């Protein structure tokens, strides 16, 4: 079971779009670990933690990680398709939240 540090501040309520992004992040983390891609998993985990504390900075960190994840290829074809779907889902949630926060440049 997880132990929570008493020195950490209580978690603030996260926006539902951010919660969806974190759910996709958790699924991606599990897949990366399953395929022994620990370095990528660590980068994604750190970006996810940042997203929980500072949404704007976390979105930017996640986008950097996603750029690297898009170039990955999993050996198992069905796993790879699931992985690509999760990457796409996470990208969509991040884009939606960035738009809500007006972080995206206006076209």
C-alpha positions as CSV (number, residue, x, y, z in Angstrom):
1,X,0.0,0.0,0.0
2,X,1.1,3.6,-0.6
3,X,2.3,5.7,2.2
4,X,1.5,9.4,2.0
5,X,3.9,12.0,3.4
6,X,2.4,14.3,6.0
7,X,4.6,17.2,4.7
8,X,2.9,17.2,1.3
9,X,0.1,19.6,0.7
10,X,-3.4,18.1,0.2
11,X,-4.2,17.4,-3.4
12,X,-6.2,20.0,-5.2
13,X,-9.2,18.9,-7.2
14,X,-8.1,18.1,-10.8
15,X,-10.1,19.0,-13.9
16,X,-12.0,16.0,-15.4
17,X,-9.9,16.3,-18.6
18,X,-6.7,16.2,-16.6
19,X,-8.0,13.1,-14.8
20,X,-8.7,11.4,-18.1
21,X,-5.1,12.3,-19.3
22,X,-3.7,10.8,-16.1
23,X,-5.8,7.6,-16.6
24,X,-4.3,7.2,-20.1
25,X,-0.9,7.9,-18.6
26,X,-1.3,5.1,-16.1
27,X,-2.2,2.6,-18.8
28,X,0.7,3.7,-20.9
29,X,3.0,3.4,-17.9
30,X,1.9,-0.2,-17.4
31,X,2.5,-1.0,-21.0
32,X,6.0,0.6,-21.0
33,X,6.9,-1.3,-17.8
34,X,5.6,-4.6,-19.3
35,X,7.9,-4.1,-22.3
36,X,10.9,-3.2,-20.2
37,X,11.0,0.5,-21.4
38,X,11.8,1.8,-17.9
39,X,13.5,5.0,-19.1
40,X,10.4,6.0,-21.1
41,X,8.2,5.0,-18.2
42,X,10.2,7.2,-15.8
43,X,9.9,10.2,-18.1
44,X,6.2,9.7,-18.4
45,X,5.7,9.3,-14.7
46,X,7.6,12.5,-14.0
47,X,5.5,14.4,-16.5
48,X,2.4,13.0,-14.9
49,X,3.4,14.2,-11.5
50,X,4.2,17.6,-12.9
51,X,0.7,17.6,-14.5
52,X,-0.9,17.1,-11.1
53,X,1.0,20.0,-9.5
54,X,1.2,22.5,-12.4
55,X,-1.1,21.8,-15.3
56,X,0.5,24.2,-17.8
57,X,4.1,22.9,-17.1
58,X,2.8,19.3,-17.0
59,X,1.1,19.6,-20.3
60,X,4.3,20.9,-21.9
61,X,6.3,18.1,-20.2
62,X,3.8,15.5,-21.4
63,X,4.0,16.8,-24.9
64,X,7.8,16.3,-24.9
65,X,7.5,12.8,-23.7
66,X,4.7,12.0,-26.2
67,X,7.0,13.1,-29.1
68,X,9.5,10.4,-28.0
69,X,6.8,7.8,-27.4
70,X,5.4,8.2,-30.9
71,X,8.6,6.9,-32.3
72,X,8.5,3.7,-30.2
73,X,7.6,0.4,-31.8
74,X,6.4,-2.5,-29.6
75,X,7.2,-6.0,-30.9
76,X,3.7,-7.4,-30.4
77,X,1.4,-5.9,-33.1
78,X,-1.7,-5.9,-31.0
79,X,0.1,-4.3,-28.0
80,X,1.5,-1.7,-30.5
81,X,-2.0,-0.8,-31.7
82,X,-3.2,-0.4,-28.1
83,X,-0.1,1.6,-27.3
84,X,-0.7,3.9,-30.3
85,X,-4.4,4.3,-29.3
86,X,-3.4,5.3,-25.8
87,X,-0.8,7.8,-27.0
88,X,-3.5,9.3,-29.3
89,X,-6.0,9.4,-26.4
90,X,-3.4,11.1,-24.1
91,X,-2.6,13.6,-26.9
92,X,-6.3,14.5,-27.4
93,X,-6.9,15.0,-23.6
94,X,-3.8,17.2,-23.3
95,X,-4.8,19.2,-26.4
96,X,-8.3,19.7,-25.0
97,X,-7.0,20.8,-21.6
98,X,-4.4,23.1,-23.2
99,X,-7.2,24.7,-25.2
100,X,-9.3,25.1,-22.1
101,X,-6.4,26.8,-20.4
102,X,-5.8,28.9,-23.5
103,X,-2.2,27.5,-23.8
104,X,-2.5,26.8,-27.6
105,X,-1.7,29.5,-30.1
106,X,-4.7,30.9,-31.9
107,X,-4.9,30.1,-35.6
